[in-house]
Amino acid sequence: MHDPVPRLPSLLEAVLSVGTDLELRATLQHIVDAAAELTEARYATLDMTDPGRDGLRRIRTAQRPEPPARPEPPESPEPPESPESPELIVPIHVDDEVFGDLRLAGKRAGPFTDEDEQLVRVLATQAGIAIGNARLYETARQRERWIEGAAAVTTALLSGESAADALMTVAERARRLAEASAGVILQPTEDGGMEIVTASTLDDPGDIVGTVIEPGSPVLEQLLGGEPVFIDDSATDPRMTTHVRHRFGPNMMLPLQAGGRLLGTLALPRRRGGRPYTAVERLLATQFASQAALALVHAEAQHSRERLAVYEDRDRIARDLHDLVVQRLFATGMMLESTQRRSTGTGDTDKDVHAMLGRAVDELQSTVQEVRTAIFALQQPPADAPTTFRGKVLREAAGAAAVLGFQPSTWFTGPVENRLAEPVAGRLLTALRRALAAASRRAGVSRVEITVDVTAPLPDGRPGVRLTVFDDGGAGTTVTWRSPL
């Protein structure tokens, strides 16, 4: 046995080198390289006992060994084993647990000696301390990133984003923090499944959005129950049934749940063959999903309060229009109509005044109709699909306005909500849609008038409804549609 003192400087240098870096992977690489250099081994590896904890399986020497007689597998090459080149295996302990085995093989000057083993054991002791420090640093850095990410998401969501933008913000930020291949949001469907409604990916997410986990899938019970699901390999896990699972590997599916309400699921799959998620990453991602769900609920509540304020303001405007403007217009129309009846002269001047009064009465009646239509439009929730017939007609007019460049005038005569029912209402809306489309294609159209009259009888005397769509394109075009009630 040789005296270890001459090799003491090399040992001290190796011990110091393993603690020069706080990043875990770099620390492990220093350990492997230092062990190989200290023992003059051609080959050294560090095999982790629990790859899932740190997301690492094996670290090899930076310099590849000399080519062996037989080709090594590309992924996990094993050190050469033969009576002439035995291995030296030394465990590394971190906090009283075996972190992994440090394996050395192929010593250049003969077999490994007891002195080599002693030196490597001293190095392994220091390596355990360095690995523990690196773990603490890595955990602190990861926690800081996730906390900053959650804060950024909360700030973005409370800044007034739409619901779709809010979900994309959560998916995008989570994908980056988790270093995942994709970040997707799934929401429950009416038939008991779950559908991907938002996807943030490095590639085109078009074929991912709309993917459905059908009812009966083994993973659905956990997801709909608000439980996190961790998957080692999406492509081979029997619980995964979607058509896109084959492209992904490790996956986390985390509930977006706040106050007992399940908003959806945040899934963070990595590519096939990607490193597994560590216990720390799983914990931080779960906490992020909880905070993101709470931020989504708060953003939704804030948006609801803002919408309520808008509705209240619109109700006030509608009341003012109804109580003041309509009454004044109606009173003015009655006065003009009374004046028209009293103008009984026969002169041309009196006839002109009579005609002018008639036109003024007609204009006032039209204005009253316009104001009433505006009042009804103000009372409709702007973001919701209308459920009344009047609302559906106004929606068609608003859709045409985007093409025409102006808002068509819309008048209703008679109790359209009470007298007009399906399927007549559906056929009328179809006729209205066609008439508006035709008007938008005509040149020179600057005015479109829509009239729905449920007091106009059919030519045969039966009660009916009449739709009239007039536009001033060219010489003017009037489209009339009738149907019995």
VEXLUM-500490 format. One record per residue (C-alpha): x, y, z. Coordinates in steps of 0.001 Angstrom, whole numbers, plus 500000, padded with zeros to 6 digits. Layout:
// VEXLUM-500490
XYZ...
This chain:
// VEXLUM-500490
500000500000500000501383503332498999501620506309501283498625508591500494500465511750501542502041512402498103498518512392496641497132514688499325497395517861497161495398516132494440492783515097496983492524518631498370492169520034494879489451517494494092487599518245497334487666521966496616486551521520493013483302519726493885482051522737495815482831525424493264479412525377491608475948525708493165474074524226490216473333520536490881474205519079487502477464521018487356478317519866490905477739516233489971479903516640486882482727518053489031482449515029491352482674512491488535485552514251486791487465514732490055487077511055490988488338509929487588491320512255487729492160511351491316492270507591490612493504507831487002490382505985485880489470506079482220485793505848482998483580507167485818479823507431486295477472508516489034474208506538489009471386508134491003469390505933493356466207508014492955466198509624489488462737511139490034463846513348492908466315515492490985465360514600487439468781513033486783469701509415486129473401509229485352476385511551485080479465510423483126482971511729482822483239514679480485485926512868478465484537509752476815486466506538477483488585504875474879486455502980472362485727499468473666485789496323471599482013496303471327479891499391470707478198500788473776474476501596473833473956505276473052471878506093476138473325504445479246476767503003478495478081500654481131481715500687482270483801497823480911483728494790483145486511492200483013488900490511485440491655492790484196489644496016484790487502495659487913485226498444489113485610500621492166482155501440493587481709503987496378478284505168497579477565508856498121475350509711501089473285512894501393471490513444504718471817509788505735470359508627502416472182506995499543472180509537496740473915507257494240476897505081493453480136506482492110481571503871489724485112503957488349486683501551485881489665501182483580492533502409485741495515503115483530498195501716485909496690498433486999493868497562489395492412499971491951494144499962495315492966500448498888494529503879498701492296504699495683489236503600497635490179505708500663490721508780498507487406508291496715485559507800500027486953511084501325485867512706498081482412511081498395481964512533501887482660516039500622480509515333497563477528514546499813477849517956501462478201519715498097475168517884496693473077518856499717474039522506499268473327522358495550469918520831496242469052523613498669470160526255496172468276524607493320465095524322495400465318527961496499465890529124492934462992527044491601460683528293494340461638531886493558460893531402489851457484529837490509456538532525493041457515535260490596455552533471487869452439533209490040452702536909490915453050537832487237449994535739486344447942537359489098448929540841487933448104540001484312444737538461485152443644541385487309444546543877484582441293543170482749442123540387480278439331538473478600438553534941479763440358533372476778443424535582477245443481534797480964443613531054480337446358531503477743448359533585480233448197530751482785449106528080480211452000530049478715453580531038482030453260527519483474454816525953480363457876528177480666458282527649484405457992523868484093460217523742481001457436521708479406456726521031475771453186522331476133450902524053478599447230523223478106443991524028479901441200521457479966437634522220481017434697519885481723432262519196478893428497518796479148428663515041478539431076514420481423434400514547479569437121517182479431438223519260476436441434521161475740440304524769475325443686526531475434447174525394474444450575527054474558453208525055472691456560525521471025454944524303467800451538524880466208448881523999468824446096523766466260445679519996466468445744520063470279442954522555470979439634520737470831441080517385471870438600515654474165439108513139476947435991511058476488433791509992479411434943506702480865438645507470480562440515506148483641442094509533484312438827511489484246437610510454487695440706511967489261440644515126487129436954515849487668437459515127491351440075517875491533443016515539492134446476516035490587447679513317488231451370512655487605452361510529484618455807509162483821455146508624480110451984509883478421452616507784475315452503504458477150450353505175480219447043503269479794445136506082481519445855508433478602443472507992475661443793511129473495445206511063469970448013513496470890449422511475473800452018509700471636454123512868471286454519513478475034456408511893477909456378513012481566453232514949482410451592516805485294447814517336485276446926519802488018443475520971489158442562524645488752440352524728491814439363527563494152436709527695496851435538524183496057434906525139492415436754523269489655437606525675486841439545523114484827442860521293484680446343522576483858448428519951482024452193520344481513453537517526479322457178517233478303458432515628475110458952511905474919462233510995476538462265514238478529463510514250482090460917513304484707459423515883487004460991516037490424459077516040493688459932519715494149458681520602490667455437518731491299454882520567494576455662524002493126453506523419490052450579522292492225450895525446494324451108527560491162447900525972489825446070526757493096447213530397493013446365530716489324442862529335489953442344531860492753443540534658490460441136533463487735438225533559490185439180537042491368439575538249487781436172536794486917434619538533489944436269541810488978435008541463485416431501540718486740431587543850488908432681545920485927429926544437483774427395545101486526428497548746486644428059548963482858424593547371483068423555549762485826424750552725483781422959551448480710419759550923482713419996554513483909420450555748480324417503553622479187415292555019481974416300558570481105415551557980477438412196556433478221411076558836480913412246562058479282413034561773475575410241559450474484407600561331476456408694564672475023408792563323471485405383561735471897403904564976473281405449566989470446404035564577467897400558564921469380400781568715469246401884568642465607399163566187464720396566568420466407397917571423464520397698569470461272394016568698461870393244572348462594394946573572459407391834573560457180392794576261454712392658575687450963395500577894449812398778576559448472400545577894451541398191576018453855398683572845451790402430573187452088402165573701455832399863570676456062402384568519454167405286569754456259403382568984459448402674565483458124406320564863457441407241566181460900404754563796462534406182560882460535409731561802461506408784562042465182407115558624465040410197557182463420412389558815466071410237557328468840410692553886467258414464554402467011414719555501470645412650552531471813414909550202469850417973551847471421416440551405474887415889547710474216419459547305472925420827548983476058418950546460478201420556543488476416423726541927477937426380542763475314428451539619475775425581537130475946423611535546473136420154537190472979417241535017473997414377537278472894413242537732469326413956541467469425417466540741470646418073538278467817416929540804465201419196543453466703422093540989466688421599540381462968421504544154462383424703544614464411426404541880462402425426543590459157426720546898460490430251545486460573430011544930456795427906547932455809429883550436457860426778551854459561424001550615461845420707549703460126417536551248461570415243548687463198411511549119463954409052546748465594405283547083465287402998545150467571403714542642470365406407540694468502407507538725471583403996537491472340402701536780468854405803535534467062406936532027467973409102529308466476409411528162463755408110531398462155410704533453464032413507531230462719412330531578459117412037535355459517415579535612460828416816533562457866415012535897455447416436538918457288419956537519457092419651536985453339418214540465452748420998542133454731423638540113452877422152541200449551422097544833450681425748544689451729426682543557448214424921546455446488426889549612445683425967552989447091424021551761450105424090554347452900420814553547454692419070550307455605415691550124457351414341546943458947410678546714459931409007543770461653405191544145461811402999541527463482399829543586462973399827543340459162397280540718457942398025538534454966396243539220451640393741536454452489392887538096455796394744535719458105396895537210460876400483537382459750403914538916460163405643541101457611409365541764457353410458544701455250414111545485454505414739548697452552418096550012451353418837553132449305421334551516446964420796552626443365417097553461442951416317551815446295415460548187446977412715546845449226412576543185450237409278542019451746408708538666453454405370537480454880404231534491456869401095533478458783401457533577462557
